[in-house]
Every structure is written in structure tokens, then in C-alpha cells.
Amino acid sequence: MPSHRARSPGQYQVDLYGDNQAELAGIAFTNGPQVSTDKGDYRDNETVRISGVAFSPMTDLSVRVTRPDGSVVTGDGTNTPGTDTITTDAQGAFSFDYIIRLGTRAEYLVEVLGPDGSALAETSFTDSGAFVKNIGTSSTMRPRTARSP
């Protein structure tokens, strides 16, 4: 019977090699919390659907969207300074709508923050009139740092 061992959250790469060490295939994957958007590029006044998986179940988290000018505003479309609080479901997932108002045409950073304020995962999207980056989204899991007792 094969044994399975839990892996630490992080990014991994698996490569398959054939005869003479010729690479046949490879895959990269992330283990741990992930955040994504429903598309990579938006126009002003559009709604960004932000979703997350693999977070702790039934936990309050903060979603911080940093605009290109460095400001952080809530996602309700009022441009009120601050972050939004969401609660994960029983499986550790969430979905959240962020409305872009008076957007700046450049890249926005989305971070999901844990109860202690540490960044658990991040992704980005753009607000451009030309839709130059509408090819999907990616997520980066932020490694936790060890704390001293």
C-alpha cells in the first residue's frame, strides 16, 4: 500500500523523463491557499469576481486590493479606503465581488490576509481599455515564516 505524506504549502514542479534523460512532460502546481479572478483584465465599472480555495474553513479573512497608485479601497464601488472582510465556507473557499470605480489603467494586486494580517495568497489583474491581458489569472501562495516562541 502506498504511503502518502502531507506536503508543506508551496510551489512544486514535477518533470517526467524518458530514455537518455529526455524530458517528456512537466507540470507545476501550488499546494495551499490560492486566490484567482474570473478573468485577467477589466474595464472601469466592471465587477471583478475574486475566488479563493484551500484556506482554513469558517475563518474571517481580509481581501486587500492595492490599486496602481498604491491606494487600498473596499470593493463595494464607493472607493472607501480599506480592505474587505470575507468568511470562508466549510470547505475553506470564498467568492467576493470587487467593483472597479474610477480605476487606474494598470495592474492591481489582490492579497488575502489571515487573521494575523499575514498575506496567505495573492494574484493580480489589470484595468485597461485595450484588454491587453485577458488571458487568465494566476495565484501565488505566500510562504509562512516561522515565529519565535
N, CA, C and O atoms as a GROMACS GRO file, in nm:
protein
  596
    1MET      N    1   0.085  -0.118   0.000
    1MET     CA    2   0.000   0.000   0.000
    1MET      C    3   0.089   0.123   0.000
    1MET      O    4   0.179   0.134   0.083
    2PRO      N    5   0.065   0.217  -0.093
    2PRO     CA    6   0.150   0.336  -0.098
    2PRO      C    7   0.127   0.424   0.024
    2PRO      O    8   0.017   0.431   0.079
    3SER      N    9   0.232   0.491   0.065
    3SER     CA   10   0.217   0.585   0.176
    3SER      C   11   0.211   0.726   0.120
    3SER      O   12   0.275   0.757   0.019
    4HIS      N   13   0.134   0.810   0.185
    4HIS     CA   14   0.120   0.949   0.144
    4HIS      C   15   0.162   1.037   0.259
    4HIS      O   16   0.132   1.009   0.376
    5ARG      N   17   0.231   1.139   0.225
    5ARG     CA   18   0.280   1.232   0.326
    5ARG      C   19   0.233   1.371   0.288
    5ARG      O   20   0.245   1.412   0.173
    6ALA      N   21   0.181   1.443   0.385
    6ALA     CA   22   0.136   1.581   0.358
    6ALA      C   23   0.256   1.667   0.322
    6ALA      O   24   0.361   1.660   0.386
    7ARG      N   25   0.240   1.748   0.221
    7ARG     CA   26   0.345   1.839   0.177
    7ARG      C   27   0.322   1.977   0.237
    7ARG      O   28   0.208   2.018   0.258
    8SER      N   29   0.429   2.045   0.263
    8SER     CA   30   0.419   2.183   0.309
    8SER      C   31   0.363   2.268   0.196
    8SER      O   32   0.390   2.242   0.079
    9PRO      N   33   0.284   2.370   0.230
    9PRO     CA   34   0.234   2.460   0.126
    9PRO      C   35   0.352   2.520   0.049
    9PRO      O   36   0.455   2.552   0.107
   10GLY      N   37   0.333   2.534  -0.080
   10GLY     CA   38   0.437   2.593  -0.162
   10GLY      C   39   0.412   2.564  -0.309
   10GLY      O   40   0.307   2.513  -0.347
   11GLN      N   41   0.510   2.597  -0.391
   11GLN     CA   42   0.502   2.573  -0.534
   11GLN      C   43   0.593   2.456  -0.567
   11GLN      O   44   0.706   2.447  -0.517
   12TYR      N   45   0.544   2.366  -0.652
   12TYR     CA   46   0.617   2.245  -0.686
   12TYR      C   47   0.624   2.228  -0.836
   12TYR      O   48   0.540   2.281  -0.910
   13GLN      N   49   0.723   2.153  -0.882
   13GLN     CA   50   0.741   2.122  -1.023
   13GLN      C   51   0.770   1.973  -1.032
   13GLN      O   52   0.856   1.922  -0.960
   14VAL      N   53   0.699   1.903  -1.121
   14VAL     CA   54   0.724   1.761  -1.146
   14VAL      C   55   0.758   1.746  -1.292
   14VAL      O   56   0.682   1.790  -1.379
   15ASP      N   57   0.872   1.685  -1.322
   15ASP     CA   58   0.915   1.661  -1.459
   15ASP      C   59   0.927   1.511  -1.482
   15ASP      O   60   0.975   1.439  -1.394
   16LEU      N   61   0.883   1.464  -1.598
   16LEU     CA   62   0.894   1.323  -1.636
   16LEU      C   63   0.999   1.309  -1.744
   16LEU      O   64   0.999   1.383  -1.842
   17TYR      N   65   1.089   1.213  -1.725
   17TYR     CA   66   1.198   1.192  -1.819
   17TYR      C   67   1.190   1.052  -1.878
   17TYR      O   68   1.150   0.957  -1.810
   18GLY      N   69   1.227   1.040  -2.004
   18GLY     CA   70   1.229   0.912  -2.073
   18GLY      C   71   1.372   0.863  -2.089
   18GLY      O   72   1.461   0.898  -2.012
   19ASP      N   73   1.391   0.782  -2.192
   19ASP     CA   74   1.524   0.730  -2.223
   19ASP      C   75   1.622   0.846  -2.246
   19ASP      O   76   1.583   0.951  -2.296
   20ASN      N   77   1.744   0.824  -2.210
   20ASN     CA   78   1.851   0.924  -2.229
   20ASN      C   79   1.820   1.057  -2.161
   20ASN      O   80   1.867   1.162  -2.204
   21GLN      N   81   1.741   1.052  -2.056
   21GLN     CA   82   1.706   1.171  -1.978
   21GLN      C   83   1.636   1.280  -2.060
   21GLN      O   84   1.646   1.398  -2.028
   22ALA      N   85   1.566   1.239  -2.166
   22ALA     CA   86   1.490   1.335  -2.246
   22ALA      C   87   1.362   1.372  -2.169
   22ALA      O   88   1.288   1.283  -2.127
   23GLU      N   89   1.337   1.500  -2.151
   23GLU     CA   90   1.218   1.543  -2.079
   23GLU      C   91   1.094   1.517  -2.163
   23GLU      O   92   1.084   1.563  -2.277
   24LEU      N   93   0.999   1.442  -2.106
   24LEU     CA   94   0.876   1.408  -2.176
   24LEU      C   95   0.762   1.504  -2.142
   24LEU      O   96   0.684   1.541  -2.230
   25ALA      N   97   0.754   1.543  -2.018
   25ALA     CA   98   0.645   1.631  -1.974
   25ALA      C   99   0.682   1.694  -1.841
   25ALA      O  100   0.771   1.647  -1.770
   26GLY      N  101   0.613   1.798  -1.809
   26GLY     CA  102   0.634   1.864  -1.680
   26GLY      C  103   0.506   1.934  -1.638
   26GLY      O  104   0.424   1.974  -1.722
   27ILE      N  105   0.489   1.948  -1.510
   27ILE     CA  106   0.373   2.018  -1.457
   27ILE      C  107   0.415   2.095  -1.332
   27ILE      O  108   0.495   2.046  -1.252
   28ALA      N  109   0.362   2.214  -1.318
   28ALA     CA  110   0.387   2.294  -1.198
   28ALA      C  111   0.254   2.307  -1.125
   28ALA      O  112   0.149   2.320  -1.188
   29PHE      N  113   0.258   2.304  -0.993
   29PHE     CA  114   0.136   2.319  -0.916
   29PHE      C  115   0.166   2.384  -0.782
   29PHE      O  116   0.281   2.389  -0.737
   30THR      N  117   0.060   2.435  -0.721
   30THR     CA  118   0.070   2.501  -0.592
   30THR      C  119  -0.010   2.421  -0.491
   30THR      O  120  -0.122   2.378  -0.519
   31ASN      N  121   0.048   2.400  -0.375
   31ASN     CA  122  -0.020   2.333  -0.266
   31ASN      C  123  -0.044   2.437  -0.158
   31ASN      O  124   0.050   2.498  -0.108
   32GLY      N  125  -0.168   2.458  -0.122
   32GLY     CA  126  -0.201   2.557  -0.021
   32GLY      C  127  -0.302   2.656  -0.072
   32GLY      O  128  -0.357   2.638  -0.180
   33PRO      N  129  -0.328   2.761   0.003
   33PRO     CA  130  -0.430   2.860  -0.035
   33PRO      C  131  -0.400   2.922  -0.171
   33PRO      O  132  -0.285   2.952  -0.204
   34GLN      N  133  -0.508   2.942  -0.249
   34GLN     CA  134  -0.496   3.006  -0.379
   34GLN      C  135  -0.608   3.106  -0.396
   34GLN      O  136  -0.720   3.086  -0.348
   35VAL      N  137  -0.578   3.214  -0.466
   35VAL     CA  138  -0.679   3.315  -0.498
   35VAL      C  139  -0.670   3.342  -0.648
   35VAL      O  140  -0.562   3.340  -0.706
   36SER      N  141  -0.786   3.367  -0.711
   36SER     CA  142  -0.789   3.393  -0.854
   36SER      C  143  -0.902   3.490  -0.886
   36SER      O  144  -0.989   3.515  -0.803
   37THR      N  145  -0.900   3.542  -1.007
   37THR     CA  146  -1.008   3.628  -1.056
   37THR      C  147  -1.072   3.559  -1.176
   37THR      O  148  -1.012   3.469  -1.236
   38ASP      N  149  -1.193   3.600  -1.212
   38ASP     CA  150  -1.264   3.533  -1.320
   38ASP      C  151  -1.208   3.565  -1.458
   38ASP      O  152  -1.237   3.494  -1.554
   39LYS      N  153  -1.130   3.669  -1.468
   39LYS     CA  154  -1.057   3.699  -1.592
   39LYS      C  155  -0.940   3.788  -1.556
   39LYS      O  156  -0.929   3.832  -1.442
   40GLY      N  157  -0.854   3.816  -1.650
   40GLY     CA  158  -0.731   3.888  -1.620
   40GLY      C  159  -0.737   4.038  -1.638
   40GLY      O  160  -0.653   4.110  -1.585
   41ASP      N  161  -0.838   4.087  -1.714
   41ASP     CA  162  -0.843   4.229  -1.744
   41ASP      C  163  -0.987   4.278  -1.740
   41ASP      O  164  -1.079   4.207  -1.782
   42TYR      N  165  -1.006   4.399  -1.690
   42TYR     CA  166  -1.140   4.456  -1.673
   42TYR      C  167  -1.140   4.600  -1.721
   42TYR      O  168  -1.036   4.664  -1.735
   43ARG      N  169  -1.261   4.649  -1.747
   43ARG     CA  170  -1.282   4.791  -1.777
   43ARG      C  171  -1.335   4.859  -1.652
   43ARG      O  172  -1.385   4.792  -1.561
   44ASP      N  173  -1.325   4.991  -1.647
   44ASP     CA  174  -1.379   5.068  -1.535
   44ASP      C  175  -1.528   5.037  -1.521
   44ASP      O  176  -1.599   5.022  -1.620
   45ASN      N  177  -1.574   5.028  -1.398
   45ASN     CA  178  -1.712   4.997  -1.361
   45ASN      C  179  -1.748   4.849  -1.375
   45ASN      O  180  -1.863   4.812  -1.354
   46GLU      N  181  -1.653   4.764  -1.411
   46GLU     CA  182  -1.680   4.621  -1.415
   46GLU      C  183  -1.662   4.561  -1.276
   46GLU      O  184  -1.601   4.622  -1.188
   47THR      N  185  -1.717   4.442  -1.257
   47THR     CA  186  -1.705   4.370  -1.131
   47THR      C  187  -1.604   4.258  -1.146
   47THR      O  188  -1.614   4.174  -1.236
   48VAL      N  189  -1.506   4.258  -1.057
   48VAL     CA  190  -1.404   4.153  -1.054
   48VAL      C  191  -1.453   4.045  -0.958
   48VAL      O  192  -1.481   4.074  -0.841
   49ARG      N  193  -1.464   3.923  -1.005
   49ARG     CA  194  -1.504   3.811  -0.919
   49ARG      C  195  -1.375   3.749  -0.864
   49ARG      O  196  -1.298   3.687  -0.938
   50ILE      N  197  -1.353   3.765  -0.733
   50ILE     CA  198  -1.234   3.712  -0.666
   50ILE      C  199  -1.275   3.586  -0.591
   50ILE      O  200  -1.370   3.589  -0.512
   51SER      N  201  -1.205   3.475  -0.615
   51SER     CA  202  -1.237   3.348  -0.551
   51SER      C  203  -1.113   3.290  -0.487
   51SER      O  204  -1.001   3.311  -0.534
   52GLY      N  205  -1.134   3.216  -0.379
   52GLY     CA  206  -1.023   3.152  -0.309
   52GLY      C  207  -1.058   3.010  -0.269
   52GLY      O  208  -1.174   2.978  -0.244
   53VAL      N  209  -0.957   2.925  -0.263
   53VAL     CA  210  -0.973   2.786  -0.220
   53VAL      C  211  -0.857   2.748  -0.130
   53VAL      O  212  -0.751   2.812  -0.132
   54ALA      N  213  -0.878   2.644  -0.050
   54ALA     CA  214  -0.775   2.584   0.036
   54ALA      C  215  -0.732   2.672   0.153
   54ALA      O  216  -0.619   2.663   0.201
   55PHE      N  217  -0.823   2.757   0.199
   55PHE     CA  218  -0.799   2.835   0.320
   55PHE      C  219  -0.859   2.758   0.437
   55PHE      O  220  -0.928   2.659   0.416
   56SER      N  221  -0.833   2.802   0.559
   56SER     CA  222  -0.893   2.738   0.676
   56SER      C  223  -1.045   2.758   0.670
   56SER      O  224  -1.092   2.868   0.640
   57PRO      N  225  -1.121   2.653   0.701
   57PRO     CA  226  -1.267   2.664   0.697
   57PRO      C  227  -1.322   2.761   0.802
   57PRO      O  228  -1.266   2.776   0.911
   58MET      N  229  -1.433   2.826   0.766
   58MET     CA  230  -1.508   2.913   0.857
   58MET      C  231  -1.418   3.015   0.927
   58MET      O  232  -1.425   3.034   1.048
   59THR      N  233  -1.335   3.080   0.848
   59THR     CA  234  -1.238   3.176   0.901
   59THR      C  235  -1.260   3.313   0.837
   59THR      O  236  -1.281   3.323   0.716
   60ASP      N  237  -1.255   3.417   0.918
   60ASP     CA  238  -1.260   3.554   0.866
   60ASP      C  239  -1.123   3.591   0.810
   60ASP      O  240  -1.021   3.578   0.877
   61LEU      N  241  -1.123   3.637   0.685
   61LEU     CA  242  -1.001   3.680   0.618
   61LEU      C  243  -1.024   3.820   0.561
   61LEU      O  244  -1.139   3.862   0.544
   62SER      N  245  -0.918   3.890   0.532
   62SER     CA  246  -0.928   4.021   0.467
   62SER      C  247  -0.882   4.009   0.323
   62SER      O  248  -0.783   3.941   0.294
   63VAL      N  249  -0.953   4.074   0.234
   63VAL     CA  250  -0.912   4.084   0.094
   63VAL      C  251  -0.867   4.228   0.073
   63VAL      O  252  -0.945   4.322   0.085
   64ARG      N  253  -0.739   4.243   0.041
   64ARG     CA  254  -0.681   4.377   0.019
   64ARG      C  255  -0.648   4.390  -0.129
   64ARG      O  256  -0.568   4.313  -0.183
   65VAL      N  257  -0.709   4.487  -0.194
   65VAL     CA  258  -0.681   4.516  -0.335
   65VAL      C  259  -0.605   4.648  -0.338
   65VAL      O  260  -0.659   4.754  -0.305
   66THR      N  261  -0.480   4.640  -0.380
   66THR     CA  262  -0.395   4.760  -0.390
   66THR      C  263  -0.398   4.809  -0.534
   66THR      O  264  -0.360   4.738  -0.626
   67ARG      N  265  -0.443   4.931  -0.551
   67ARG     CA  266  -0.454   4.992  -0.683
   67ARG      C  267  -0.315   5.036  -0.731
   67ARG      O  268  -0.222   5.046  -0.651
   68PRO      N  269  -0.301   5.060  -0.860
   68PRO     CA  270  -0.171   5.100  -0.914
   68PRO      C  271  -0.111   5.224  -0.849
   68PRO      O  272   0.011   5.239  -0.847
   69ASP      N  273  -0.196   5.314  -0.796
   69ASP     CA  274  -0.144   5.434  -0.731
   69ASP      C  275  -0.106   5.409  -0.585
   69ASP      O  276  -0.067   5.502  -0.514
   70GLY      N  277  -0.119   5.283  -0.538
   70GLY     CA  278  -0.082   5.248  -0.401
   70GLY      C  279  -0.198   5.255  -0.302
   70GLY      O  280  -0.183   5.213  -0.188
   71SER      N  281  -0.314   5.307  -0.345
   71SER     CA  282  -0.428   5.317  -0.254
   71SER      C  283  -0.496   5.181  -0.240
   71SER      O  284  -0.488   5.097  -0.329
   72VAL      N  285  -0.562   5.162  -0.127
   72VAL     CA  286  -0.639   5.041  -0.100
   72VAL      C  287  -0.781   5.086  -0.068
   72VAL      O  288  -0.804   5.160   0.027
   73VAL      N  289  -0.878   5.039  -0.150
   73VAL     CA  290  -1.017   5.076  -0.128
   73VAL      C  291  -1.104   4.951  -0.126
   73VAL      O  292  -1.068   4.848  -0.182
   74THR      N  293  -1.220   4.962  -0.060
   74THR     CA  294  -1.312   4.850  -0.050
   74THR      C  295  -1.373   4.820  -0.187
   74THR      O  296  -1.367   4.902  -0.278
   75GLY      N  297  -1.431   4.702  -0.198
   75GLY     CA  298  -1.483   4.657  -0.327
   75GLY      C  299  -1.628   4.687  -0.353
   75GLY      O  300  -1.685   4.635  -0.450
   76ASP      N  301  -1.691   4.769  -0.269
   76ASP     CA  302  -1.834   4.797  -0.287
   76ASP      C  303  -1.861   4.908  -0.389
   76ASP      O  304  -1.977   4.944  -0.410
   77GLY      N  305  -1.756   4.961  -0.451
   77GLY     CA  306  -1.773   5.064  -0.553
   77GLY      C  307  -1.775   5.206  -0.501
   77GLY      O  308  -1.788   5.300  -0.579
   78THR      N  309  -1.764   5.225  -0.369
   78THR     CA  310  -1.768   5.360  -0.311
   78THR      C  311  -1.630   5.426  -0.304
   78THR      O  312  -1.620   5.545  -0.275
   79ASN      N  313  -1.525   5.349  -0.330
   79ASN     CA  314  -1.386   5.395  -0.318
   79ASN      C  315  -1.352   5.436  -0.175
   79ASN      O  316  -1.266   5.522  -0.154
   80THR      N  317  -1.417   5.376  -0.078
   80THR     CA  318  -1.387   5.398   0.064
   80THR      C  319  -1.254   5.332   0.097
   80THR      O  320  -1.236   5.214   0.065
   81PRO      N  321  -1.160   5.402   0.159
   81PRO     CA  322  -1.032   5.340   0.195
   81PRO      C  323  -1.053   5.219   0.286
   81PRO      O  324  -1.136   5.221   0.377
   82GLY      N  325  -0.976   5.113   0.261
   82GLY     CA  326  -0.979   4.997   0.348
   82GLY      C  327  -0.986   4.865   0.274
   82GLY      O  328  -0.990   4.860   0.151
   83THR      N  329  -0.988   4.757   0.353
   83THR     CA  330  -0.996   4.621   0.299
   83THR      C  331  -1.138   4.568   0.322
   83THR      O  332  -1.218   4.628   0.393
   84ASP      N  333  -1.167   4.454   0.261
   84ASP     CA  334  -1.295   4.388   0.279
   84ASP      C  335  -1.275   4.260   0.360
   84ASP      O  336  -1.175   4.191   0.342
   85THR      N  337  -1.369   4.229   0.449
   85THR     CA  338  -1.363   4.106   0.527
   85THR      C  339  -1.458   4.004   0.467
   85THR      O  340  -1.574   4.035   0.439
   86ILE      N  341  -1.409   3.883   0.448
   86ILE     CA  342  -1.490   3.773   0.397
   86ILE      C  343  -1.476   3.657   0.495
   86ILE      O  344  -1.382   3.653   0.574
   87THR      N  345  -1.569   3.564   0.490
   87THR     CA  346  -1.562   3.443   0.572
   87THR      C  347  -1.561   3.323   0.480
   87THR      O  348  -1.647   3.311   0.392
   88THR      N  349  -1.465   3.235   0.497
   88THR     CA  350  -1.459   3.114   0.415
   88THR      C  351  -1.573   3.020   0.454
   88THR      O  352  -1.626   3.027   0.565
   89ASP      N  353  -1.608   2.931   0.362
   89ASP     CA  354  -1.714   2.834   0.390
   89ASP      C  355  -1.655   2.711   0.459
   89ASP      O  356  -1.537   2.711   0.496
   90ALA      N  357  -1.735   2.608   0.476
   90ALA     CA  358  -1.692   2.487   0.548
   90ALA      C  359  -1.579   2.413   0.477
   90ALA      O  360  -1.510   2.332   0.538
   91GLN      N  361  -1.560   2.440   0.347
   91GLN     CA  362  -1.451   2.378   0.271
   91GLN      C  363  -1.328   2.470   0.258
   91GLN      O  364  -1.229   2.433   0.196
   92GLY      N  365  -1.335   2.589   0.316
   92GLY     CA  366  -1.223   2.683   0.309
   92GLY      C  367  -1.221   2.766   0.182
   92GLY      O  368  -1.116   2.819   0.144
   93ALA      N  369  -1.336   2.778   0.115
   93ALA     CA  370  -1.344   2.854  -0.009
   93ALA      C  371  -1.424   2.983   0.013
   93ALA      O  372  -1.497   2.996   0.111
   94PHE      N  373  -1.409   3.078  -0.081
   94PHE     CA  374  -1.489   3.201  -0.078
   94PHE      C  375  -1.498   3.258  -0.218
   94PHE      O  376  -1.417   3.226  -0.305
   95SER      N  377  -1.597   3.342  -0.239
   95SER     CA  378  -1.612   3.423  -0.360
   95SER      C  379  -1.651   3.562  -0.316
   95SER      O  380  -1.726   3.579  -0.220
   96PHE      N  381  -1.600   3.662  -0.386
   96PHE     CA  382  -1.617   3.801  -0.344
   96PHE      C  383  -1.619   3.887  -0.469
   96PHE      O  384  -1.539   3.865  -0.560
   97ASP      N  385  -1.708   3.984  -0.475
   97ASP     CA  386  -1.715   4.076  -0.588
   97ASP      C  387  -1.650   4.209  -0.551
   97ASP      O  388  -1.679   4.267  -0.446
   98TYR      N  389  -1.562   4.256  -0.640
   98TYR     CA  390  -1.491   4.383  -0.622
   98TYR      C  391  -1.524   4.471  -0.742
   98TYR      O  392  -1.493   4.435  -0.855
   99ILE      N  393  -1.587   4.585  -0.717
   99ILE     CA  394  -1.628   4.675  -0.825
   99ILE      C  395  -1.520   4.780  -0.847
   99ILE      O  396  -1.477   4.848  -0.753
  100ILE      N  397  -1.476   4.794  -0.971
  100ILE     CA  398  -1.376   4.896  -1.006
  100ILE      C  399  -1.449   5.026  -1.038
  100ILE      O  400  -1.530   5.032  -1.131
  101ARG      N  401  -1.420   5.130  -0.961
  101ARG     CA  402  -1.475   5.264  -0.988
  101ARG      C  403  -1.359   5.360  -0.996
  101ARG      O  404  -1.266   5.355  -0.915
  102LEU      N  405  -1.364   5.447  -1.094
  102LEU     CA  406  -1.257   5.546  -1.113
  102LEU      C  407  -1.122   5.476  -1.114
  102LEU      O  408  -1.028   5.519  -1.048
  103GLY      N  409  -1.115   5.368  -1.189
  103GLY     CA  410  -0.995   5.286  -1.192
  103GLY      C  411  -0.877   5.353  -1.257
  103GLY      O  412  -0.891   5.447  -1.336
  104THR      N  413  -0.762   5.304  -1.224
  104THR     CA  414  -0.637   5.347  -1.285
  104THR      C  415  -0.596   5.237  -1.381
  104THR      O  416  -0.594   5.120  -1.343
  105ARG      N  417  -0.565   5.271  -1.502
  105ARG     CA  418  -0.535   5.169  -1.602
  105ARG      C  419  -0.393   5.114  -1.584
  105ARG      O  420  -0.296   5.167  -1.638
  106ALA      N  421  -0.387   5.008  -1.508
  106ALA     CA  422  -0.260   4.940  -1.481
  106ALA      C  423  -0.292   4.816  -1.399
  106ALA      O  424  -0.406   4.770  -1.397
  107GLU      N  425  -0.192   4.760  -1.331
  107GLU     CA  426  -0.209   4.634  -1.258
  107GLU      C  427  -0.251   4.657  -1.112
  107GLU      O  428  -0.198   4.744  -1.043
  108TYR      N  429  -0.347   4.578  -1.069
  108TYR     CA  430  -0.398   4.578  -0.932
  108TYR      C  431  -0.349   4.451  -0.863
  108TYR      O  432  -0.348   4.344  -0.924
  109LEU      N  433  -0.308   4.462  -0.738
  109LEU     CA  434  -0.262   4.347  -0.660
  109LEU      C  435  -0.373   4.305  -0.564
  109LEU      O  436  -0.425   4.388  -0.489
  110VAL      N  437  -0.408   4.177  -0.564
  110VAL     CA  438  -0.508   4.121  -0.473
  110VAL      C  439  -0.435   4.033  -0.373
  110VAL      O  440  -0.366   3.939  -0.412
  111GLU      N  441  -0.451   4.062  -0.244
  111GLU     CA  442  -0.390   3.979  -0.139
  111GLU      C  443  -0.498   3.933  -0.043
  111GLU      O  444  -0.588   4.010  -0.007
  112VAL      N  445  -0.489   3.808  -0.003
  112VAL     CA  446  -0.578   3.755   0.100
  112VAL      C  447  -0.495   3.748   0.228
  112VAL      O  448  -0.391   3.682   0.232
  113LEU      N  449  -0.542   3.815   0.331
  113LEU     CA  450  -0.469   3.826   0.456
  113LEU      C  451  -0.534   3.739   0.563
  113LEU      O  452  -0.657   3.735   0.575
  114GLY      N  453  -0.451   3.670   0.641
  114GLY     CA  454  -0.500   3.587   0.750
  114GLY      C  455  -0.542   3.672   0.868
  114GLY      O  456  -0.525   3.794   0.867
  115PRO      N  457  -0.597   3.608   0.971
  115PRO     CA  458  -0.642   3.681   1.090
  115PRO      C  459  -0.530   3.762   1.156
  115PRO      O  460  -0.557   3.863   1.223
  116ASP      N  461  -0.405   3.718   1.137
  116ASP     CA  462  -0.292   3.791   1.196
  116ASP      C  463  -0.237   3.899   1.103
  116ASP      O  464  -0.139   3.966   1.136
  117GLY      N  465  -0.299   3.917   0.986
  117GLY     CA  466  -0.256   4.019   0.892
  117GLY      C  467  -0.152   3.974   0.792
  117GLY      O  468  -0.111   4.052   0.705
  118SER      N  469  -0.107   3.848   0.802
  118SER     CA  470  -0.006   3.799   0.707
  118SER      C  471  -0.072   3.762   0.575
  118SER      O  472  -0.185   3.712   0.572
  119ALA      N  473   0.000   3.787   0.464
  119ALA     CA  474  -0.052   3.754   0.331
  119ALA      C  475  -0.044   3.603   0.310
  119ALA      O  476   0.062   3.543   0.322
  120LEU      N  477  -0.159   3.542   0.278
  120LEU     CA  478  -0.166   3.398   0.256
  120LEU      C  479  -0.159   3.361   0.108
  120LEU      O  480  -0.104   3.257   0.073
  121ALA      N  481  -0.214   3.447   0.022
  121ALA     CA  482  -0.212   3.421  -0.122
  121ALA      C  483  -0.232   3.554  -0.194
  121ALA      O  484  -0.285   3.649  -0.138
  122GLU      N  485  -0.188   3.559  -0.320
  122GLU     CA  486  -0.204   3.682  -0.398
  122GLU      C  487  -0.220   3.650  -0.545
  122GLU      O  488  -0.180   3.544  -0.592
  123THR      N  489  -0.279   3.744  -0.615
  123THR     CA  490  -0.291   3.739  -0.760
  123THR      C  491  -0.300   3.883  -0.808
  123THR      O  492  -0.289   3.975  -0.727
  124SER      N  493  -0.319   3.904  -0.935
  124SER     CA  494  -0.331   4.040  -0.987
  124SER      C  495  -0.425   4.041  -1.107
  124SER      O  496  -0.455   3.937  -1.166
  125PHE      N  497  -0.471   4.161  -1.141
  125PHE     CA  498  -0.550   4.182  -1.262
  125PHE      C  499  -0.519   4.321  -1.314
  125PHE      O  500  -0.459   4.402  -1.243
  126THR      N  501  -0.561   4.350  -1.436
  126THR     CA  502  -0.539   4.482  -1.494
  126THR      C  503  -0.672   4.548  -1.525
  126THR      O  504  -0.774   4.482  -1.543
  127ASP      N  505  -0.668   4.679  -1.530
  127ASP     CA  506  -0.780   4.763  -1.571
  127ASP      C  507  -0.730   4.841  -1.692
  127ASP      O  508  -0.664   4.944  -1.678
  128SER      N  509  -0.762   4.790  -1.810
  128SER     CA  510  -0.713   4.858  -1.930
  128SER      C  511  -0.823   4.866  -2.033
  128SER      O  512  -0.899   4.770  -2.052
  129GLY      N  513  -0.833   4.980  -2.099
  129GLY     CA  514  -0.931   4.996  -2.204
  129GLY      C  515  -0.904   4.908  -2.324
  129GLY      O  516  -0.996   4.879  -2.401
  130ALA      N  517  -0.781   4.863  -2.342
  130ALA     CA  518  -0.744   4.785  -2.459
  130ALA      C  519  -0.757   4.634  -2.437
  130ALA      O  520  -0.740   4.558  -2.532
  131PHE      N  521  -0.785   4.590  -2.316
  131PHE     CA  522  -0.794   4.448  -2.282
  131PHE      C  523  -0.669   4.372  -2.329
  131PHE      O  524  -0.678   4.275  -2.404
  132VAL      N  525  -0.554   4.417  -2.284
  132VAL     CA  526  -0.428   4.359  -2.329
  132VAL      C  527  -0.387   4.235  -2.252
  132VAL      O  528  -0.298   4.163  -2.296
  133LYS      N  529  -0.448   4.207  -2.138
  133LYS     CA  530  -0.402   4.095  -2.057
  133LYS      C  531  -0.519   4.003  -2.021
  133LYS      O  532  -0.527   3.955  -1.908
  134ASN      N  533  -0.608   3.978  -2.113
  134ASN     CA  534  -0.726   3.897  -2.086
  134ASN      C  535  -0.701   3.750  -2.118
  134ASN      O  536  -0.777   3.688  -2.192
  135ILE      N  537  -0.594   3.695  -2.062
  135ILE     CA  538  -0.559   3.557  -2.092
  135ILE      C  539  -0.566   3.467  -1.970
  135ILE      O  540  -0.520   3.353  -1.976
  136GLY      N  541  -0.621   3.514  -1.861
  136GLY     CA  542  -0.635   3.429  -1.743
  136GLY      C  543  -0.569   3.491  -1.623
  136GLY      O  544  -0.521   3.604  -1.626
  137THR      N  545  -0.567   3.413  -1.516
  137THR     CA  546  -0.512   3.461  -1.391
  137THR      C  547  -0.419   3.359  -1.332
  137THR      O  548  -0.418   3.243  -1.373
  138SER      N  549  -0.341   3.402  -1.236
  138SER     CA  550  -0.254   3.310  -1.164
  138SER      C  551  -0.257   3.348  -1.018
  138SER      O  552  -0.297   3.459  -0.982
  139SER      N  553  -0.213   3.257  -0.935
  139SER     CA  554  -0.213   3.281  -0.791
  139SER      C  555  -0.078   3.245  -0.735
  139SER      O  556  -0.015   3.149  -0.780
  140THR      N  557  -0.034   3.319  -0.638
  140THR     CA  558   0.090   3.290  -0.568
  140THR      C  559   0.060   3.271  -0.422
  140THR      O  560  -0.001   3.358  -0.359
  141MET      N  561   0.102   3.159  -0.367
  141MET     CA  562   0.085   3.134  -0.226
  141MET      C  563   0.202   3.196  -0.153
  141MET      O  564   0.316   3.180  -0.194
  142ARG      N  565   0.176   3.266  -0.046
  142ARG     CA  566   0.280   3.330   0.032
  142ARG      C  567   0.325   3.234   0.140
  142ARG      O  568   0.243   3.192   0.222
  143PRO      N  569   0.455   3.195   0.142
  143PRO     CA  570   0.501   3.104   0.247
  143PRO      C  571   0.494   3.170   0.383
  143PRO      O  572   0.520   3.290   0.398
  144ARG      N  573   0.458   3.091   0.482
  144ARG     CA  574   0.455   3.142   0.618
  144ARG      C  575   0.596   3.143   0.674
  144ARG      O  576   0.676   3.054   0.644
  145THR      N  577   0.625   3.240   0.754
  145THR     CA  578   0.755   3.246   0.818
  145THR      C  579   0.744   3.191   0.958
  145THR      O  580   0.643   3.209   1.025
  146ALA      N  581   0.848   3.126   1.002
  146ALA     CA  582   0.849   3.069   1.137
  146ALA      C  583   0.852   3.181   1.239
  146ALA      O  584   0.918   3.284   1.220
  147ARG      N  585   0.780   3.160   1.346
  147ARG     CA  586   0.776   3.261   1.451
  147ARG      C  587   0.853   3.208   1.573
  147ARG      O  588   0.855   3.089   1.601
  148SER      N  589   0.913   3.299   1.642
  148SER     CA  590   0.983   3.263   1.764
  148SER      C  591   0.881   3.245   1.876
  148SER      O  592   0.781   3.316   1.879
  149PRO      N  593   0.904   3.151   1.966
  149PRO     CA  594   0.809   3.132   2.077
  149PRO      C  595   0.805   3.250   2.171
  149PRO      O  596   0.730   3.249   2.268
   0.00000   0.00000   0.00000
